[in-house]
């Protein structure tokens, strides 16, 4: 008997929706579902300072810091998860969104994977994965800490059109035929 697969997609807003949808489609089959998760570090002291200023040009109604922080968390979380949620919904893959506040994304993702009983965690590689610094990456830490299978998607493939650091494209050099 096939059981439904629960895929946890962790994003910081940089995951390309197309490969996420394709992998999710294969993983969930017809009975599974996806949870799109993001972890946000809320800048509480900044929000407190902003809210305590004497002059507010656009409004004069001060909100308690907890309300400001909750609004920040909700708005930023929605902005980071909405492209994936929309792509999954368009592909008719059942999904829900979870927005967490946290200072250590790897711990928050691993804890959420356990609490949500995710079968697999899908996330993006934000650092080179095969160098010494990779073991400090969120992706690598989730692989080590979550106790679950982890699928790491690379960044979008670089093309000449999206490489900003190239000013010109070199013309091919004809080999010389010296005799």
Secondary structure as the mmCIF struct_conf table of DSSP 4:
data_model
#
loop_
_struct_conf.conf_type_id
_struct_conf.id
_struct_conf.beg_label_comp_id
_struct_conf.beg_label_asym_id
_struct_conf.beg_label_seq_id
_struct_conf.end_label_comp_id
_struct_conf.end_label_asym_id
_struct_conf.end_label_seq_id
HELX_LH_PP_P HELX_LH_PP_P1 UNK A 2 UNK A 5
STRN STRN1 UNK A 6 UNK A 10
BEND BEND1 UNK A 12 UNK A 13
HELX_RH_AL_P HELX_RH_AL_P1 UNK A 17 UNK A 28
TURN_TY1_P TURN_TY1_P1 UNK A 29 UNK A 31
STRN STRN2 UNK A 33 UNK A 40
HELX_RH_AL_P HELX_RH_AL_P2 UNK A 44 UNK A 52
BEND BEND2 UNK A 54 UNK A 54
BEND BEND3 UNK A 57 UNK A 58
HELX_RH_AL_P HELX_RH_AL_P3 UNK A 65 UNK A 90
TURN_TY1_P TURN_TY1_P2 UNK A 91 UNK A 92
STRN STRN3 UNK A 95 UNK A 101
BEND BEND4 UNK A 103 UNK A 103
HELX_RH_AL_P HELX_RH_AL_P4 UNK A 105 UNK A 115
TURN_TY1_P TURN_TY1_P3 UNK A 116 UNK A 117
BEND BEND5 UNK A 119 UNK A 119
STRN STRN4 UNK A 120 UNK A 124
BEND BEND6 UNK A 127 UNK A 127
BEND BEND7 UNK A 129 UNK A 131
HELX_RH_3T_P HELX_RH_3T_P1 UNK A 132 UNK A 136
BEND BEND8 UNK A 137 UNK A 137
HELX_RH_AL_P HELX_RH_AL_P5 UNK A 138 UNK A 145
BEND BEND9 UNK A 146 UNK A 146
BEND BEND10 UNK A 148 UNK A 148
STRN STRN5 UNK A 149 UNK A 153
HELX_LH_PP_P HELX_LH_PP_P2 UNK A 154 UNK A 158
HELX_RH_3T_P HELX_RH_3T_P2 UNK A 160 UNK A 162
TURN_TY1_P TURN_TY1_P4 UNK A 164 UNK A 165
HELX_LH_PP_P HELX_LH_PP_P3 UNK A 170 UNK A 176
#
